[in-house]
């Protein structure tokens, strides 16, 4: 009987020691758990950062490829436009210039596909309200090459652009920018300038050939 009681007390003492040891280990266990959680979080962040870096790298590589293609296209387009030049120049008298504008004004179309554009100095198509006409690229390129302190006029056939596309630079500034889509070309502003006793310059681009004419009242 005494032996059993003694053994029981020994067990109680052992339990107390173990419980005390558990309490001692609890802070260390919490610390290790916290460190483990932080390590897991860092690992997850590292994986996420790696995935984001891989995605950013892939996008950068795709962007580089796109830029290379754009550069190749620009080089090809430049090679094409380098061949567009003003090839010939002729001199027109005032009478010839008037006749020329009369012929332009006499052109008729069954549909509203004849475009007239007037641009004041230092203005472009972006300054025209509602202008959404798609011009040939060579026409846009030639317009950019024309340096005129007085502006310019454009006569353009949308249905048959190779047949009629004319640039005209007047002797004095265009008074008002604007555009018109009609069955006939509007030559009013240029005709008014021709009525003055002034030098008149005509630049005609037609089917790859360009003519520049200068006239006066003499």
C-alpha positions in Angstrom: 0.0 0.0 0.0 2.8 2.4 0.9 4.6 1.5 -2.2 1.6 2.4 -4.4 1.2 5.7 -2.6 4.9 6.4 -3.0 4.8 5.6 -6.7 1.7 7.8 -7.1 3.5 10.8 -5.6 6.5 10.1 -7.8 4.2 10.2 -10.8 2.6 13.5 -9.6 6.1 15.0 -9.2 7.0 13.8 -12.6 3.9 15.3 -14.1 4.6 18.6 -12.4 8.1 18.6 -13.8 6.9 17.9 -17.3 4.2 20.6 -17.1 6.8 23.1 -16.0 9.0 22.0 -18.9 6.0 22.5 -21.2 5.5 26.0 -19.9 9.2 26.7 -20.4 9.0 25.5 -24.0 5.8 27.3 -24.9 7.5 30.8 -25.5 10.2 29.1 -27.7 7.5 27.2 -29.6 5.6 30.4 -30.2 8.8 32.1 -31.3 9.6 29.3 -33.7 6.0 29.3 -35.0 6.3 33.0 -35.7 9.6 32.7 -37.4 8.2 29.8 -39.5 5.2 31.9 -40.5 7.4 34.8 -41.5 9.7 32.5 -43.5 6.6 31.1 -45.3 5.4 34.6 -46.0 8.8 35.6 -47.4 8.9 32.5 -49.5 5.4 33.2 -50.9 6.5 36.8 -51.6 9.6 35.6 -53.3 7.6 33.3 -55.5 5.1 36.1 -56.3 7.9 38.5 -57.1 9.6 36.0 -59.3 6.3 35.4 -61.2 5.8 39.2 -61.6 9.4 39.6 -62.8 9.0 36.8 -65.3 5.8 38.4 -66.6 7.4 41.8 -66.8 10.3 40.3 -68.7 8.0 38.5 -71.1 6.1 41.8 -71.8 9.3 43.6 -72.3 10.5 41.0 -74.8 7.2 41.2 -76.6 7.4 45.1 -76.7 10.9 44.8 -78.1 9.7 42.5 -80.8 6.9 44.9 -81.6 9.3 47.9 -81.8 11.6 45.9 -84.1 8.6 45.2 -86.4 7.6 48.9 -86.3 11.2 49.9 -87.1 11.3 47.6 -90.0 8.0 48.9 -91.3 9.2 52.5 -90.9 12.4 51.7 -92.8 10.4 50.1 -95.6 8.0 53.0 -95.7 10.9 55.5 -95.7 12.4 53.6 -98.7 9.1 53.9 -100.5 8.6 57.6 -99.8 12.2 58.5 -100.5 11.4 58.0 -104.2 8.6 60.6 -104.1 10.0 63.9 -105.3 9.0 66.9 -107.3 10.3 66.0 -110.8 9.5 68.9 -113.2 8.9 72.6 -113.1 7.2 74.8 -115.7 6.4 78.5 -115.9 2.8 79.6 -116.5 1.6 83.0 -117.5 -1.4 84.5 -115.7 -3.7 83.5 -118.6 -2.4 79.9 -118.4 -2.9 79.8 -114.7 -6.5 81.1 -115.1 -7.1 78.5 -117.7 -5.7 75.8 -115.5 -8.0 76.7 -112.6 -10.9 76.9 -115.0 -10.1 73.3 -116.1 -9.9 72.2 -112.5 -13.2 73.9 -111.7 -14.8 72.2 -114.7 -14.1 68.7 -113.5 -17.4 67.0 -112.6 -18.2 63.7 -110.8 -21.5 61.8 -110.5 -20.9 61.4 -106.8 -19.6 63.6 -104.0 -16.0 62.3 -104.1 -14.0 65.4 -105.1 -12.2 66.8 -102.1 -11.0 70.5 -101.9 -8.8 71.5 -99.0 -7.5 75.0 -98.2 -4.8 75.3 -95.5 -3.4 78.5 -94.1 0.3 78.8 -93.4 1.7 76.4 -90.7 -1.6 74.5 -90.6 -2.3 70.8 -91.4 -5.2 68.5 -91.8 -5.4 68.2 -88.0 -6.6 71.8 -88.0 -9.6 71.0 -90.1 -12.9 70.3 -88.2 -14.4 67.0 -89.0 -11.8 66.1 -91.7 -11.8 62.3 -91.9 -10.7 61.7 -95.5 -8.2 59.0 -96.0 -5.5 60.2 -98.4 -2.8 58.2 -100.1 0.4 58.0 -98.1 2.4 59.4 -100.9 0.0 62.4 -101.0 0.5 63.1 -97.3 4.2 62.7 -97.7 4.3 65.2 -100.6 2.2 67.7 -98.7 4.7 67.6 -95.8 7.5 68.3 -98.2 5.9 71.4 -99.6 7.2 74.4 -97.6 4.9 77.2 -98.3 4.7 80.4 -96.2 1.4 81.2 -97.8 -0.4 77.8 -97.2 -1.7 75.6 -99.9 -4.7 74.1 -101.6 -5.3 70.4 -102.4 -7.7 69.0 -105.1 -8.1 65.3 -104.7 -10.3 62.7 -106.3 -11.2 60.0 -103.8 -12.6 57.6 -106.4 -9.6 57.8 -108.7 -6.8 59.3 -106.7 -4.2 58.5 -109.4 -6.1 60.7 -111.9 -6.6 63.9 -109.9 -4.4 65.0 -107.1 -3.1 68.6 -107.2 -1.3 70.9 -104.8 -1.3 74.6 -105.3 0.6 77.2 -103.4 -0.7 80.8 -103.8 1.4 84.0 -103.9 -0.3 85.3 -100.7 -1.6 83.6 -97.6 -4.8 81.5 -97.8 -7.4 83.5 -96.0 -9.4 80.7 -94.4 -8.7 77.0 -93.8 -11.4 74.6 -94.7 -12.4 71.5 -96.7 -15.3 70.5 -98.9 -16.5 67.2 -100.4 -18.6 67.8 -103.5 -19.2 66.8 -107.1 -16.9 69.7 -108.2 -13.7 71.3 -106.9 -14.0 74.7 -105.2 -11.4 77.0 -106.8 -12.9 80.3 -105.4 -10.1 81.4 -103.1 -7.4 80.8 -105.8 -9.4 82.5 -108.5 -9.7 85.6 -106.2 -6.0 85.6 -105.7 -5.4 85.3 -109.5 -7.5 88.4 -110.0 -4.9 90.4 -108.2 -1.8 91.6 -110.1 0.5 89.3 -108.2 2.9 86.4 -108.9 1.2 83.1 -108.7 2.8 79.7 -108.1 1.1 76.4 -109.1 2.3 73.0 -107.9 0.6 70.2 -109.7 1.2 66.5 -108.6 -0.4 64.1 -111.0 0.3 60.3 -111.4 3.8 60.5 -110.0 4.7 63.7 -111.9 4.8 67.1 -110.4 4.8 70.5 -112.1 5.5 73.8 -110.5 4.4 76.9 -112.4 4.9 80.6 -111.7 2.9 83.3 -113.4 2.1 87.1 -113.2 0.1 89.6 -115.1 2.8 90.1 -117.7 
